[in-house]
Amino acid sequence: MATVTLHPGKERPVVHHHPWVFSGAIARIQGPFPERGEVVDVQAASGEWLARGCWSDGSQIRIRLFTWNPNEPLDDALIRRRIERAIDGRRRLGMLTEDGACRLVYAESDGIPGLIVDHYAGFLAVQLLTQSMAQRSAAITRILAETLAPRGIYERSDAEVRDREGLPPASGALWGATPPERVRVRFPGDLWLPVDLCSGQKTGAYLDQAFNRLRVAAYCAGAEMLDCFCYTGGFTIAAARSGARRATAVDTSETALNMLRDGLTLNAITMPVETVAADVFQLLRRYREEQRRFDVIVLDPPKFAHSQAQVERATRGYKDINLLAIQLLRPGGILATFSCSGLVSSDLFQKIVFGAALDARREVQIIERLAQSPDHPVLLTFPEGEYLKGLICRVW
Ligand code: SAH
């Protein structure tokens, strides 16, 4: 096994159990030059042993660390222990139920960099996002099959981060039955959503918003709501259940809107829902010209900032939609606004909404702050795991 020595002064994050070693921190390598995905030891410039992880030759993140215990081998048994612990955590949250959905393994935050496992009513969707996890695909599949006895395990390693890792996209059945095109899944609040594990966005659903949909729905009784970036309509369905009067749901994806209509039937919803296949930026402008007004507006856009270089442009995008949404709200209306860009901090996000309120000349109160659901825990040593933030605001 190779030993990687860090430049002087670069050991601090490693000592603090941050799981990433960047290429710039590496001074030299002793022993055979590591193959992609291989296990390496990491030591300080002083020669002190620090940690053990997996090498990657694709990403700027050269090593992902798995253990800080010199006596713990980085083998399948370690992966098994971590997977079992992660599953136990979700069980204790009450989120691992037969017909429910949750994120069972959240990569670095569960001590397994590069591995995501989501559960949907007996089916598992797996993302292997690093070279080392891709190589361990068979072992991971076996561990999951033995631990959970699922109906089927399906790979969805088609995320863009695979590209940065120098891996081609990969998807397909790994074990057991292939999930049907629509798996009926029960979400918090007894909301049912049809989920397409094989070709839906992410691994089929936005699990991170599961509880936030209920928080927003609490303000929807009697309301006319506008669900922007609705995907399969989680917020719309939750609002309908809470007695909303009517909803307009907007997304560019026709496939998503079709799923939304299936969801309305699945939940026996009679509230009128207008589905609009359109670009939210353009549609909000049109509604402003038409002087349309709403009582509740949800803004749940996709990630706008994928790198530090994109933060400024992302900031303008968030400001734009938030300004438009504020202008479309009746006095006393509710804006539920989200950002899932990890690179946009909660502080910055609040400043963006502040800027939008100022430009709209409306008074805006924050009444709730929201975050990703508890099955997406944030490890204290890896704050990067925190990405979703939301504000529920009263707009006067
Ligand atoms: N609110 C959803 C998740 C939204 S994910 C839920 O609770 O499940 C973001 C969605 O925005 C995706 O469905 C994507 O198709 C859509 N989208 C991306 N860019 C868009 C645009 N410019 N206008 C409208 N929809 C867009």
Residues whose N, C-alpha, C, O or C-beta is under 5 A from the ligand:
A	BS01	SAH	Y206 Q209 F229 C230 Y231 T232 G234 F235 V250 D251 T252 S253 A256 A278 D279 V280 D300 P301 P302
